[in-house]
Amino acid sequence: MASPVLKQGFFVVLVLTLSVFQMVSASDPDILTDFVVPQNVTPDGNFFTFTGLRAVLPLDAPTAFKLTKVSQAEFPALDGQSVSIAVLEYSALSLNPLHTHPRASELLFLIHGSLEVGLVDTTNKLFTQTLQAGDMFIFPKGLVHYQYNANATDYAVAISAFGSANAGTVSLPTTLFSTNINSRILAKSFKTTVPTIHTLKRGLKPPMA
Ligand SMILES: *[C@@H]1O[C@H](CO)[C@@H](O)[C@H](O)[C@H]1NC(C)=O
């Protein structure tokens, strides 16, 4: 029979181990090599270089909201490095609709124009801000958020950094209304009628990116 002290010690070690595991799993998995090279690739300077964003320069007024994502899929050298970025261009009065990133926090740096941003935490508290060029804003991992360019004449541009090579995006309009979830289920969920849900579904076609 183990003594109570031993049992307590075991319990403390177990809790510590579990919490360390949680801390570790809160970001991309650690790799056991300096970097990860796909099969049949011999790494050189080019492997660590991404030139696909040259097209966004010089910054120019976009005609709609435009997102250019550079994650592991676009830039394979990011595999295992726990970072990625996106360039966000907002035409006047354009919106990046409500969404979450399940695997990363987002650090947004506004480099042109102004931007209204908002996030909702897990207690359903809304936080909003109006950013001007030069400001940064952090969207904590997994929380629902949006960005809106409320200026009727000027465009806005932001660069967002993510703490994952593959942050992932759950777009609420698409996830809820463009994935064939039964309209009766949605109507009950939102305490509304099936025709109202049909109106929402029709308005989102074709599905948003
Ligand atoms: C919109 O942007 C223009 C150009 O930057 C600026 O002069 C104007 O004050 C802005 N309007 C609003 C409502 O913020």
The ligand as an ORCA input file, in Angstrom:
! r2SCAN-3c Opt
* xyz 0 1
  C     -11.213     58.343    -45.114
  O      -9.915     58.381    -45.590
  C      -9.502     59.646    -46.054
  C      -8.124     59.487    -46.671
  O      -7.242     58.849    -45.794
  C      -9.511     60.624    -44.896
  O      -9.119     61.915    -45.337
  C     -10.894     60.659    -44.307
  O     -10.901     61.467    -43.139
  C     -11.383     59.285    -43.957
  N     -12.780     59.325    -43.596
  C     -13.234     58.826    -42.456
  C     -14.708     58.922    -42.238
  O     -12.496     58.312    -41.628
*
